[in-house]
Amino acid sequence: MINTVSLSPDVYTLLRQRALQIRSSPDALANEALRQYLSLEEQAWHQAFEKLIARVQARTAKFSSEEIEADITAASDEVRELRRVRRSTG
C-alpha cells in the first residue's frame, strides 16, 4: 500500500540531498527516518513507564501484599457505600 505525505520544498530538497549522499531513494530514506522516529517515541514512553513502575514498587516495597490488598478492598468498599448513599438520598 502506498500513501502520500506532503513535504515542504525545502524539506524535500534536504531529503533528496541526503538520500543521494547515502545512495538511497528519498522514499526509502523518509520511510526509514519515520520508522526510527516513531520507534524512539515508543522507546521513550516505555522507559518512562518502566521508571514509574520502579518508583511505585520502591514506595510500596515496605508493605505486604496482604496490606495492599486490604487497603484496596477498604477503598472499594468505601466508594460502594458512598455511591449507595448518594443513590438513596438522590
The first five atom37 places (N, CA, C, CB, O) and aatype in JSON, in Angstrom:
{
  "aatype": [12, 9, 2, 16, 19, 15, 10, 15, 14, 3, 19, 18, 16, 10, 10, 1, 5, 1, 0, 10, 5, 9, 1, 15, 15, 14, 3, 0, 10, 0, 2, 6, 0, 10, 1, 5, 18, 10, 15, 10, 6, 6, 5, 0, 17, 8, 5, 0, 13, 6, 11, 10, 9, 0, 1, 19, 5, 0, 1, 16, 0, 11, 13, 15, 15, 6, 6, 9, 6, 0, 3, 9, 16, 0, 0, 15, 3, 6, 19, 1, 6, 10, 1, 1, 19, 1, 1, 15, 16, 7],
  "atom_mask": [
    [1, 1, 1, 1, 1],
    [1, 1, 1, 1, 1],
    [1, 1, 1, 1, 1],
    [1, 1, 1, 1, 1],
    [1, 1, 1, 1, 1],
    [1, 1, 1, 1, 1],
    [1, 1, 1, 1, 1],
    [1, 1, 1, 1, 1],
    [1, 1, 1, 1, 1],
    [1, 1, 1, 1, 1],
    [1, 1, 1, 1, 1],
    [1, 1, 1, 1, 1],
    [1, 1, 1, 1, 1],
    [1, 1, 1, 1, 1],
    [1, 1, 1, 1, 1],
    [1, 1, 1, 1, 1],
    [1, 1, 1, 1, 1],
    [1, 1, 1, 1, 1],
    [1, 1, 1, 1, 1],
    [1, 1, 1, 1, 1],
    [1, 1, 1, 1, 1],
    [1, 1, 1, 1, 1],
    [1, 1, 1, 1, 1],
    [1, 1, 1, 1, 1],
    [1, 1, 1, 1, 1],
    [1, 1, 1, 1, 1],
    [1, 1, 1, 1, 1],
    [1, 1, 1, 1, 1],
    [1, 1, 1, 1, 1],
    [1, 1, 1, 1, 1],
    [1, 1, 1, 1, 1],
    [1, 1, 1, 1, 1],
    [1, 1, 1, 1, 1],
    [1, 1, 1, 1, 1],
    [1, 1, 1, 1, 1],
    [1, 1, 1, 1, 1],
    [1, 1, 1, 1, 1],
    [1, 1, 1, 1, 1],
    [1, 1, 1, 1, 1],
    [1, 1, 1, 1, 1],
    [1, 1, 1, 1, 1],
    [1, 1, 1, 1, 1],
    [1, 1, 1, 1, 1],
    [1, 1, 1, 1, 1],
    [1, 1, 1, 1, 1],
    [1, 1, 1, 1, 1],
    [1, 1, 1, 1, 1],
    [1, 1, 1, 1, 1],
    [1, 1, 1, 1, 1],
    [1, 1, 1, 1, 1],
    [1, 1, 1, 1, 1],
    [1, 1, 1, 1, 1],
    [1, 1, 1, 1, 1],
    [1, 1, 1, 1, 1],
    [1, 1, 1, 1, 1],
    [1, 1, 1, 1, 1],
    [1, 1, 1, 1, 1],
    [1, 1, 1, 1, 1],
    [1, 1, 1, 1, 1],
    [1, 1, 1, 1, 1],
    [1, 1, 1, 1, 1],
    [1, 1, 1, 1, 1],
    [1, 1, 1, 1, 1],
    [1, 1, 1, 1, 1],
    [1, 1, 1, 1, 1],
    [1, 1, 1, 1, 1],
    [1, 1, 1, 1, 1],
    [1, 1, 1, 1, 1],
    [1, 1, 1, 1, 1],
    [1, 1, 1, 1, 1],
    [1, 1, 1, 1, 1],
    [1, 1, 1, 1, 1],
    [1, 1, 1, 1, 1],
    [1, 1, 1, 1, 1],
    [1, 1, 1, 1, 1],
    [1, 1, 1, 1, 1],
    [1, 1, 1, 1, 1],
    [1, 1, 1, 1, 1],
    [1, 1, 1, 1, 1],
    [1, 1, 1, 1, 1],
    [1, 1, 1, 1, 1],
    [1, 1, 1, 1, 1],
    [1, 1, 1, 1, 1],
    [1, 1, 1, 1, 1],
    [1, 1, 1, 1, 1],
    [1, 1, 1, 1, 1],
    [1, 1, 1, 1, 1],
    [1, 1, 1, 1, 1],
    [1, 1, 1, 1, 1],
    [1, 1, 1, 0, 1]
  ],
  "atom_positions": [
    [[0.84, -1.17, 0.0], [0.0, 0.0, 0.0], [0.89, 1.24, 0.0], [-0.96, 0.0, 1.22], [1.85, 1.32, 0.77]],
    [[0.57, 2.17, -0.84], [1.34, 3.4, -0.95], [0.48, 4.55, -0.44], [1.79, 3.66, -2.41], [-0.68, 4.69, -0.82]],
    [[1.07, 5.38, 0.43], [0.42, 6.58, 0.94], [1.26, 7.78, 0.54], [0.24, 6.52, 2.48], [2.46, 7.66, 0.28]],
    [[0.63, 8.92, 0.51], [1.32, 10.13, 0.11], [1.41, 11.08, 1.3], [0.59, 10.81, -1.08], [0.44, 11.27, 2.04]],
    [[2.59, 11.66, 1.48], [2.82, 12.65, 2.52], [3.35, 13.89, 1.83], [3.81, 12.13, 3.63], [4.25, 13.8, 0.98]],
    [[2.82, 15.04, 2.18], [3.28, 16.3, 1.59], [4.42, 16.87, 2.41], [2.13, 17.31, 1.48], [4.33, 16.97, 3.63]],
    [[5.48, 17.25, 1.74], [6.63, 17.88, 2.39], [6.83, 19.26, 1.79], [7.91, 17.02, 2.24], [6.57, 19.48, 0.6]],
    [[7.3, 20.17, 2.6], [7.62, 21.48, 2.07], [8.82, 21.33, 1.13], [7.92, 22.52, 3.22], [9.62, 20.41, 1.31]],
    [[8.96, 22.2, 0.15], [10.05, 22.07, -0.81], [11.44, 22.05, -0.17], [9.98, 23.2, -1.79], [12.31, 21.3, -0.62]],
    [[11.65, 22.84, 0.87], [12.97, 22.85, 1.49], [13.27, 21.53, 2.2], [13.07, 24.01, 2.5], [14.41, 21.06, 2.18]],
    [[12.26, 20.92, 2.82], [12.47, 19.63, 3.48], [12.73, 18.55, 2.43], [11.24, 19.26, 4.35], [13.6, 17.7, 2.61]],
    [[11.97, 18.59, 1.33], [12.19, 17.58, 0.29], [13.59, 17.72, -0.32], [11.12, 17.7, -0.8], [14.23, 16.72, -0.65]],
    [[14.05, 18.96, -0.48], [15.4, 19.17, -1.02], [16.44, 18.55, -0.1], [15.68, 20.67, -1.2], [17.35, 17.86, -0.56]],
    [[16.31, 18.78, 1.19], [17.24, 18.18, 2.16], [17.15, 16.65, 2.14], [16.94, 18.7, 3.58], [18.16, 15.96, 2.21]],
    [[15.94, 16.14, 2.04], [15.73, 14.69, 1.99], [16.39, 14.1, 0.74], [14.23, 14.36, 2.0], [17.09, 13.09, 0.82]],
    [[16.18, 14.74, -0.38], [16.75, 14.26, -1.64], [18.28, 14.3, -1.59], [16.23, 15.09, -2.82], [18.94, 13.36, -2.03]],
    [[18.84, 15.41, -1.06], [20.3, 15.53, -0.96], [20.88, 14.44, -0.06], [20.69, 16.92, -0.42], [21.89, 13.82, -0.4]],
    [[20.25, 14.21, 1.08], [20.75, 13.18, 1.99], [20.62, 11.79, 1.37], [19.99, 13.23, 3.33], [21.51, 10.96, 1.53]],
    [[19.54, 11.55, 0.67], [19.34, 10.26, 0.01], [20.44, 10.02, -1.02], [17.95, 10.19, -0.66], [20.95, 8.9, -1.15]],
    [[20.81, 11.05, -1.75], [21.9, 10.91, -2.73], [23.22, 10.59, -2.02], [22.05, 12.21, -3.56], [24.0, 9.77, -2.5]],
    [[23.47, 11.24, -0.89], [24.7, 11.02, -0.15], [24.84, 9.56, 0.31], [24.77, 11.96, 1.05], [25.93, 9.0, 0.3]],
    [[23.74, 8.98, 0.71], [23.81, 7.61, 1.22], [23.37, 6.57, 0.19], [22.94, 7.48, 2.46], [23.17, 5.4, 0.51]],
    [[23.22, 7.03, -1.05], [22.83, 6.16, -2.18], [21.52, 5.43, -1.91], [23.93, 5.15, -2.47], [21.43, 4.2, -2.0]],
    [[20.52, 6.21, -1.57], [19.18, 5.69, -1.3], [18.17, 6.54, -2.04], [18.88, 5.68, 0.23], [18.52, 7.59, -2.59]],
    [[16.96, 6.11, -2.07], [15.91, 6.93, -2.67], [15.3, 7.81, -1.58], [14.81, 6.04, -3.35], [15.35, 7.45, -0.4]],
    [[14.74, 8.95, -1.95], [14.08, 9.79, -0.96], [12.95, 9.04, -0.24], [13.51, 11.05, -1.62], [12.76, 9.2, 0.97]],
    [[12.22, 8.2, -0.99], [11.14, 7.42, -0.37], [11.67, 6.48, 0.7], [10.37, 6.63, -1.43], [11.14, 6.42, 1.81]],
    [[12.72, 5.74, 0.37], [13.29, 4.78, 1.31], [13.86, 5.5, 2.54], [14.38, 3.94, 0.63], [13.68, 5.04, 3.66]],
    [[14.53, 6.62, 2.32], [15.1, 7.37, 3.43], [14.0, 7.93, 4.33], [15.99, 8.51, 2.91], [14.1, 7.85, 5.55]],
    [[12.95, 8.49, 3.73], [11.84, 9.03, 4.51], [11.16, 7.93, 5.32], [10.81, 9.72, 3.6], [10.83, 8.12, 6.49]],
    [[10.97, 6.78, 4.69], [10.34, 5.65, 5.37], [11.18, 5.22, 6.58], [10.16, 4.47, 4.41], [10.65, 5.03, 7.67]],
    [[12.49, 5.08, 6.38], [13.36, 4.66, 7.47], [13.44, 5.72, 8.57], [14.76, 4.35, 6.93], [13.43, 5.39, 9.76]],
    [[13.52, 6.99, 8.17], [13.6, 8.08, 9.16], [12.33, 8.12, 10.02], [13.81, 9.44, 8.46], [12.41, 8.27, 11.24]],
    [[11.18, 7.98, 9.39], [9.93, 7.98, 10.15], [9.83, 6.75, 11.05], [8.73, 8.03, 9.19], [9.38, 6.84, 12.19]],
    [[10.25, 5.62, 10.54], [10.23, 4.39, 11.34], [11.1, 4.55, 12.59], [10.71, 3.18, 10.5], [10.69, 4.17, 13.68]],
    [[12.29, 5.11, 12.43], [13.18, 5.32, 13.57], [12.6, 6.35, 14.55], [14.57, 5.78, 13.09], [12.64, 6.15, 15.76]],
    [[12.06, 7.43, 14.01], [11.48, 8.47, 14.86], [10.34, 7.92, 15.7], [11.0, 9.66, 14.01], [10.27, 8.15, 16.9]],
    [[9.45, 7.19, 15.06], [8.31, 6.63, 15.78], [8.74, 5.58, 16.8], [7.32, 6.02, 14.79], [8.13, 5.46, 17.86]],
    [[9.78, 4.86, 16.49], [10.32, 3.88, 17.42], [10.91, 4.57, 18.64], [11.38, 3.01, 16.73], [10.76, 4.08, 19.76]],
    [[11.58, 5.71, 18.43], [12.16, 6.46, 19.55], [11.08, 6.95, 20.5], [12.97, 7.64, 19.04], [11.26, 6.9, 21.71]],
    [[9.96, 7.42, 19.95], [8.87, 7.87, 20.79], [8.34, 6.71, 21.63], [7.74, 8.47, 19.95], [8.06, 6.88, 22.82]],
    [[8.2, 5.55, 21.01], [7.71, 4.38, 21.74], [8.71, 3.97, 22.81], [7.45, 3.22, 20.77], [8.32, 3.62, 23.92]],
    [[9.99, 4.0, 22.49], [11.02, 3.65, 23.46], [11.01, 4.63, 24.63], [12.4, 3.63, 22.8], [11.14, 4.22, 25.78]],
    [[10.84, 5.92, 24.34], [10.81, 6.93, 25.4], [9.62, 6.69, 26.32], [10.76, 8.36, 24.8], [9.74, 6.8, 27.54]],
    [[8.46, 6.38, 25.73], [7.28, 6.09, 26.54], [7.52, 4.86, 27.4], [6.04, 5.9, 25.65], [7.17, 4.84, 28.58]],
    [[8.1, 3.85, 26.81], [8.36, 2.61, 27.54], [9.33, 2.85, 28.71], [8.93, 1.53, 26.59], [9.12, 2.33, 29.8]],
    [[10.37, 3.64, 28.48], [11.32, 3.94, 29.55], [10.66, 4.74, 30.67], [12.52, 4.73, 28.98], [10.91, 4.48, 31.85]],
    [[9.82, 5.69, 30.31], [9.12, 6.49, 31.32], [8.19, 5.6, 32.14], [8.34, 7.63, 30.67], [8.07, 5.77, 33.36]],
    [[7.52, 4.67, 31.47], [6.62, 3.76, 32.16], [7.4, 2.84, 33.1], [5.82, 2.93, 31.14], [6.96, 2.6, 34.23]],
    [[8.54, 2.34, 32.65], [9.37, 1.49, 33.5], [9.86, 2.25, 34.73], [10.58, 0.95, 32.7], [9.9, 1.68, 35.82]],
    [[10.22, 3.52, 34.58], [10.64, 4.33, 35.72], [9.5, 4.51, 36.71], [11.15, 5.7, 35.25], [9.7, 4.44, 37.92]],
    [[8.3, 4.74, 36.19], [7.14, 4.9, 37.05], [6.88, 3.62, 37.83], [5.91, 5.28, 36.22], [6.63, 3.66, 39.04]],
    [[6.92, 2.49, 37.15], [6.72, 1.2, 37.83], [7.77, 1.0, 38.92], [6.77, 0.03, 36.82], [7.44, 0.56, 40.02]],
    [[9.02, 1.32, 38.62], [10.1, 1.16, 39.61], [9.85, 2.05, 40.83], [11.47, 1.5, 38.98], [10.07, 1.63, 41.96]],
    [[9.39, 3.3, 40.59], [9.11, 4.2, 41.71], [7.98, 3.67, 42.57], [8.76, 5.61, 41.2], [8.05, 3.7, 43.8]],
    [[6.93, 3.18, 41.92], [5.79, 2.64, 42.67], [6.23, 1.42, 43.47], [4.63, 2.26, 41.71], [5.89, 1.3, 44.65]],
    [[6.99, 0.54, 42.85], [7.45, -0.65, 43.56], [8.37, -0.29, 44.72], [8.18, -1.59, 42.6], [8.29, -0.91, 45.78]],
    [[9.22, 0.69, 44.54], [10.12, 1.11, 45.62], [9.33, 1.69, 46.79], [11.15, 2.14, 45.1], [9.66, 1.44, 47.95]],
    [[8.29, 2.45, 46.49], [7.5, 3.07, 47.55], [6.59, 2.08, 48.25], [6.67, 4.19, 46.98], [6.24, 2.28, 49.42]],
    [[6.22, 1.01, 47.57], [5.3, 0.05, 48.17], [5.99, -1.2, 48.69], [4.25, -0.35, 47.17], [5.34, -2.1, 49.23]],
    [[7.31, -1.28, 48.54], [8.04, -2.48, 48.96], [7.91, -2.75, 50.45], [9.5, -2.34, 48.59], [8.02, -3.89, 50.89]],
    [[7.69, -1.7, 51.23], [7.61, -1.88, 52.68], [6.27, -2.47, 53.14], [7.83, -0.55, 53.36], [6.11, -2.8, 54.31]],
    [[5.31, -2.59, 52.21], [4.01, -3.13, 52.55], [3.87, -4.55, 52.0], [2.89, -2.23, 52.0], [4.36, -4.85, 50.92]],
    [[3.21, -5.4, 52.74], [2.98, -6.76, 52.26], [1.83, -6.76, 51.25], [2.67, -7.73, 53.46], [1.05, -5.81, 51.18]],
    [[1.74, -7.82, 50.5], [0.65, -7.96, 49.54], [-0.7, -7.93, 50.26], [0.79, -9.26, 48.73], [-1.67, -7.38, 49.74]],
    [[-0.74, -8.52, 51.42], [-1.99, -8.55, 52.2], [-2.42, -7.15, 52.62], [-1.83, -9.44, 53.44], [-3.6, -6.81, 52.57]],
    [[-1.43, -6.32, 53.04], [-1.75, -4.94, 53.44], [-2.27, -4.14, 52.25], [-0.51, -4.25, 54.05], [-3.23, -3.38, 52.37]],
    [[-1.63, -4.31, 51.12], [-2.06, -3.58, 49.92], [-3.45, -4.03, 49.52], [-1.06, -3.81, 48.75], [-4.31, -3.2, 49.22]],
    [[-3.69, -5.32, 49.51], [-5.0, -5.85, 49.15], [-6.07, -5.36, 50.11], [-4.97, -7.38, 49.14], [-7.18, -5.02, 49.68]],
    [[-5.76, -5.31, 51.4], [-6.71, -4.81, 52.4], [-7.04, -3.34, 52.15], [-6.15, -5.0, 53.82], [-8.21, -2.95, 52.26]],
    [[-6.05, -2.54, 51.84], [-6.29, -1.12, 51.53], [-7.17, -0.96, 50.3], [-4.96, -0.38, 51.33], [-8.08, -0.13, 50.29]],
    [[-6.89, -1.74, 49.28], [-7.69, -1.67, 48.05], [-9.14, -2.08, 48.33], [-7.09, -2.57, 46.94], [-10.07, -1.42, 47.87]],
    [[-9.3, -3.15, 49.08], [-10.64, -3.62, 49.42], [-11.39, -2.57, 50.24], [-10.57, -4.94, 50.2], [-12.56, -2.31, 49.98]],
    [[-10.72, -1.97, 51.22], [-11.35, -0.94, 52.05], [-11.76, 0.27, 51.2], [-10.39, -0.5, 53.17], [-12.85, 0.81, 51.38]],
    [[-10.89, 0.69, 50.29], [-11.21, 1.83, 49.43], [-12.39, 1.51, 48.53], [-9.99, 2.23, 48.58], [-13.27, 2.34, 48.33]],
    [[-12.41, 0.3, 47.99], [-13.51, -0.13, 47.13], [-14.83, -0.16, 47.9], [-13.22, -1.51, 46.52], [-15.86, 0.3, 47.41]],
    [[-14.78, -0.7, 49.11], [-15.98, -0.74, 49.95], [-16.48, 0.67, 50.28], [-15.69, -1.51, 51.25], [-17.68, 0.92, 50.29]],
    [[-15.55, 1.57, 50.54], [-15.9, 2.95, 50.86], [-16.6, 3.62, 49.67], [-14.65, 3.75, 51.26], [-17.6, 4.32, 49.85]],
    [[-16.08, 3.42, 48.48], [-16.68, 4.01, 47.28], [-18.07, 3.42, 47.05], [-15.79, 3.78, 46.04], [-19.01, 4.16, 46.74]],
    [[-18.21, 2.13, 47.2], [-19.52, 1.5, 47.04], [-20.54, 2.07, 48.02], [-19.42, -0.03, 47.22], [-21.68, 2.35, 47.66]],
    [[-20.11, 2.24, 49.25], [-21.01, 2.79, 50.27], [-21.4, 4.23, 49.94], [-20.35, 2.74, 51.66], [-22.57, 4.6, 50.07]],
    [[-20.44, 5.04, 49.51], [-20.74, 6.43, 49.12], [-21.73, 6.47, 47.96], [-19.45, 7.18, 48.74], [-22.65, 7.28, 47.95]],
    [[-21.54, 5.6, 46.98], [-22.47, 5.54, 45.84], [-23.87, 5.09, 46.28], [-21.93, 4.58, 44.76], [-24.88, 5.6, 45.81]],
    [[-23.91, 4.12, 47.2], [-25.19, 3.63, 47.7], [-25.93, 4.75, 48.42], [-24.98, 2.43, 48.65], [-27.13, 4.95, 48.22]],
    [[-25.21, 5.49, 49.25], [-25.82, 6.6, 49.99], [-26.31, 7.67, 49.03], [-24.83, 7.2, 51.0], [-27.4, 8.22, 49.2]],
    [[-25.5, 7.99, 48.02], [-25.87, 9.0, 47.03], [-27.14, 8.6, 46.28], [-24.72, 9.23, 46.04], [-28.01, 9.44, 46.03]],
    [[-27.25, 7.33, 45.93], [-28.44, 6.86, 45.2], [-29.68, 6.9, 46.07], [-28.22, 5.44, 44.69], [-30.77, 7.23, 45.6]],
    [[-29.51, 6.58, 47.36], [-30.68, 6.53, 48.24], [-31.16, 7.92, 48.64], [-30.35, 5.72, 49.49], [-32.33, 8.1, 48.96]],
    [[-30.26, 8.92, 48.62], [-30.67, 10.29, 49.0], [-30.96, 11.14, 47.78], [-29.58, 10.95, 49.86], [-31.53, 12.23, 47.92]],
    [[-30.59, 10.69, 46.6], [-30.73, 11.48, 45.38], [-32.02, 11.33, 44.76], [0.0, 0.0, 0.0], [-32.29, 11.94, 43.73]]
  ]
}
